[in-house]
Amino acid sequence: MLQHLIETIKIGQPAYRALINVGIETVEQLTQFTEKELLALHGFGPKALGILTKILEEEGLSLRKEEN
């Protein structure tokens, strides 16, 4: 599977830095995180989440589901 680097996605610099700071460099690595975990990152907001969620869906992937 081809890995999509986060740096090639058009998201804001604060969101990009937030992901890099926690070690996320590829779109595929996002599948290890929940929506809530990503939104808790300083600088990462709903707009970046929407962009990345759409890319994941296009690849047949999704964020990790919340555990009850």
PyMOL commands that place a pseudoatom at each C-alpha (Angstrom):
pseudoatom trace, name=CA, resn=MET, resi=1, chain=A, elem=C, hetatm=0, pos=[0.000, 0.000, 0.000]
pseudoatom trace, name=CA, resn=LEU, resi=2, chain=A, elem=C, hetatm=0, pos=[1.294, 3.420, -0.932]
pseudoatom trace, name=CA, resn=GLN, resi=3, chain=A, elem=C, hetatm=0, pos=[1.793, 5.595, 2.126]
pseudoatom trace, name=CA, resn=HIS, resi=4, chain=A, elem=C, hetatm=0, pos=[0.451, 9.137, 1.922]
pseudoatom trace, name=CA, resn=LEU, resi=5, chain=A, elem=C, hetatm=0, pos=[2.709, 11.556, 3.751]
pseudoatom trace, name=CA, resn=ILE, resi=6, chain=A, elem=C, hetatm=0, pos=[0.900, 14.067, 5.945]
pseudoatom trace, name=CA, resn=GLU, resi=7, chain=A, elem=C, hetatm=0, pos=[3.184, 16.813, 4.603]
pseudoatom trace, name=CA, resn=THR, resi=8, chain=A, elem=C, hetatm=0, pos=[1.629, 16.410, 1.130]
pseudoatom trace, name=CA, resn=ILE, resi=9, chain=A, elem=C, hetatm=0, pos=[-1.916, 17.052, 2.415]
pseudoatom trace, name=CA, resn=LYS, resi=10, chain=A, elem=C, hetatm=0, pos=[-3.264, 20.605, 2.430]
pseudoatom trace, name=CA, resn=ILE, resi=11, chain=A, elem=C, hetatm=0, pos=[-3.934, 21.121, 6.115]
pseudoatom trace, name=CA, resn=GLY, resi=12, chain=A, elem=C, hetatm=0, pos=[-2.905, 24.101, 8.217]
pseudoatom trace, name=CA, resn=GLN, resi=13, chain=A, elem=C, hetatm=0, pos=[0.560, 24.308, 9.711]
pseudoatom trace, name=CA, resn=PRO, resi=14, chain=A, elem=C, hetatm=0, pos=[-0.706, 24.107, 13.319]
pseudoatom trace, name=CA, resn=ALA, resi=15, chain=A, elem=C, hetatm=0, pos=[-2.531, 20.850, 12.524]
pseudoatom trace, name=CA, resn=TYR, resi=16, chain=A, elem=C, hetatm=0, pos=[0.484, 19.508, 10.635]
pseudoatom trace, name=CA, resn=ARG, resi=17, chain=A, elem=C, hetatm=0, pos=[2.805, 20.302, 13.559]
pseudoatom trace, name=CA, resn=ALA, resi=18, chain=A, elem=C, hetatm=0, pos=[0.366, 18.714, 16.027]
pseudoatom trace, name=CA, resn=LEU, resi=19, chain=A, elem=C, hetatm=0, pos=[0.443, 15.457, 14.067]
pseudoatom trace, name=CA, resn=ILE, resi=20, chain=A, elem=C, hetatm=0, pos=[4.220, 15.454, 13.604]
pseudoatom trace, name=CA, resn=ASN, resi=21, chain=A, elem=C, hetatm=0, pos=[4.708, 16.134, 17.330]
pseudoatom trace, name=CA, resn=VAL, resi=22, chain=A, elem=C, hetatm=0, pos=[2.927, 12.873, 18.197]
pseudoatom trace, name=CA, resn=GLY, resi=23, chain=A, elem=C, hetatm=0, pos=[4.767, 10.903, 15.521]
pseudoatom trace, name=CA, resn=ILE, resi=24, chain=A, elem=C, hetatm=0, pos=[2.126, 10.796, 12.784]
pseudoatom trace, name=CA, resn=GLU, resi=25, chain=A, elem=C, hetatm=0, pos=[3.847, 11.125, 9.424]
pseudoatom trace, name=CA, resn=THR, resi=26, chain=A, elem=C, hetatm=0, pos=[1.468, 9.196, 7.160]
pseudoatom trace, name=CA, resn=VAL, resi=27, chain=A, elem=C, hetatm=0, pos=[-2.277, 9.162, 6.638]
pseudoatom trace, name=CA, resn=GLU, resi=28, chain=A, elem=C, hetatm=0, pos=[-2.272, 5.440, 7.396]
pseudoatom trace, name=CA, resn=GLN, resi=29, chain=A, elem=C, hetatm=0, pos=[-0.929, 6.093, 10.910]
pseudoatom trace, name=CA, resn=LEU, resi=30, chain=A, elem=C, hetatm=0, pos=[-4.103, 8.063, 11.664]
pseudoatom trace, name=CA, resn=THR, resi=31, chain=A, elem=C, hetatm=0, pos=[-5.992, 4.760, 11.917]
pseudoatom trace, name=CA, resn=GLN, resi=32, chain=A, elem=C, hetatm=0, pos=[-4.333, 4.238, 15.318]
pseudoatom trace, name=CA, resn=PHE, resi=33, chain=A, elem=C, hetatm=0, pos=[-6.083, 7.312, 16.768]
pseudoatom trace, name=CA, resn=THR, resi=34, chain=A, elem=C, hetatm=0, pos=[-9.673, 8.175, 17.610]
pseudoatom trace, name=CA, resn=GLU, resi=35, chain=A, elem=C, hetatm=0, pos=[-11.408, 11.377, 16.538]
pseudoatom trace, name=CA, resn=LYS, resi=36, chain=A, elem=C, hetatm=0, pos=[-11.422, 12.520, 20.163]
pseudoatom trace, name=CA, resn=GLU, resi=37, chain=A, elem=C, hetatm=0, pos=[-7.667, 11.931, 20.534]
pseudoatom trace, name=CA, resn=LEU, resi=38, chain=A, elem=C, hetatm=0, pos=[-6.882, 13.919, 17.393]
pseudoatom trace, name=CA, resn=LEU, resi=39, chain=A, elem=C, hetatm=0, pos=[-9.146, 16.812, 18.345]
pseudoatom trace, name=CA, resn=ALA, resi=40, chain=A, elem=C, hetatm=0, pos=[-7.417, 16.962, 21.745]
pseudoatom trace, name=CA, resn=LEU, resi=41, chain=A, elem=C, hetatm=0, pos=[-4.112, 17.833, 20.037]
pseudoatom trace, name=CA, resn=HIS, resi=42, chain=A, elem=C, hetatm=0, pos=[-3.208, 21.508, 20.362]
pseudoatom trace, name=CA, resn=GLY, resi=43, chain=A, elem=C, hetatm=0, pos=[-3.555, 23.060, 16.895]
pseudoatom trace, name=CA, resn=PHE, resi=44, chain=A, elem=C, hetatm=0, pos=[-5.634, 20.251, 15.391]
pseudoatom trace, name=CA, resn=GLY, resi=45, chain=A, elem=C, hetatm=0, pos=[-9.260, 21.124, 14.708]
pseudoatom trace, name=CA, resn=PRO, resi=46, chain=A, elem=C, hetatm=0, pos=[-12.427, 20.044, 12.913]
pseudoatom trace, name=CA, resn=LYS, resi=47, chain=A, elem=C, hetatm=0, pos=[-11.321, 21.340, 9.510]
pseudoatom trace, name=CA, resn=ALA, resi=48, chain=A, elem=C, hetatm=0, pos=[-8.142, 19.201, 9.463]
pseudoatom trace, name=CA, resn=LEU, resi=49, chain=A, elem=C, hetatm=0, pos=[-10.130, 16.260, 10.834]
pseudoatom trace, name=CA, resn=GLY, resi=50, chain=A, elem=C, hetatm=0, pos=[-12.632, 16.540, 7.974]
pseudoatom trace, name=CA, resn=ILE, resi=51, chain=A, elem=C, hetatm=0, pos=[-9.913, 16.700, 5.328]
pseudoatom trace, name=CA, resn=LEU, resi=52, chain=A, elem=C, hetatm=0, pos=[-8.048, 13.706, 6.720]
pseudoatom trace, name=CA, resn=THR, resi=53, chain=A, elem=C, hetatm=0, pos=[-11.196, 11.653, 7.371]
pseudoatom trace, name=CA, resn=LYS, resi=54, chain=A, elem=C, hetatm=0, pos=[-12.202, 12.098, 3.735]
pseudoatom trace, name=CA, resn=ILE, resi=55, chain=A, elem=C, hetatm=0, pos=[-8.790, 10.909, 2.551]
pseudoatom trace, name=CA, resn=LEU, resi=56, chain=A, elem=C, hetatm=0, pos=[-8.981, 7.886, 4.855]
pseudoatom trace, name=CA, resn=GLU, resi=57, chain=A, elem=C, hetatm=0, pos=[-12.438, 7.007, 3.499]
pseudoatom trace, name=CA, resn=GLU, resi=58, chain=A, elem=C, hetatm=0, pos=[-11.158, 7.237, -0.084]
pseudoatom trace, name=CA, resn=GLU, resi=59, chain=A, elem=C, hetatm=0, pos=[-8.512, 4.659, 0.860]
pseudoatom trace, name=CA, resn=GLY, resi=60, chain=A, elem=C, hetatm=0, pos=[-11.058, 2.395, 2.575]
pseudoatom trace, name=CA, resn=LEU, resi=61, chain=A, elem=C, hetatm=0, pos=[-9.632, 3.268, 6.003]
pseudoatom trace, name=CA, resn=SER, resi=62, chain=A, elem=C, hetatm=0, pos=[-11.027, 4.973, 9.092]
pseudoatom trace, name=CA, resn=LEU, resi=63, chain=A, elem=C, hetatm=0, pos=[-10.003, 6.349, 12.439]
pseudoatom trace, name=CA, resn=ARG, resi=64, chain=A, elem=C, hetatm=0, pos=[-9.929, 3.981, 15.406]
pseudoatom trace, name=CA, resn=LYS, resi=65, chain=A, elem=C, hetatm=0, pos=[-13.356, 3.675, 17.045]
pseudoatom trace, name=CA, resn=GLU, resi=66, chain=A, elem=C, hetatm=0, pos=[-13.950, 5.010, 20.557]
pseudoatom trace, name=CA, resn=GLU, resi=67, chain=A, elem=C, hetatm=0, pos=[-13.867, 2.307, 23.204]
pseudoatom trace, name=CA, resn=ASN, resi=68, chain=A, elem=C, hetatm=0, pos=[-16.802, 2.286, 25.622]
for i in range(1, 68): cmd.bond("trace and resi %d" % i, "trace and resi %d" % (i + 1))
show_as sticks, trace
zoom trace
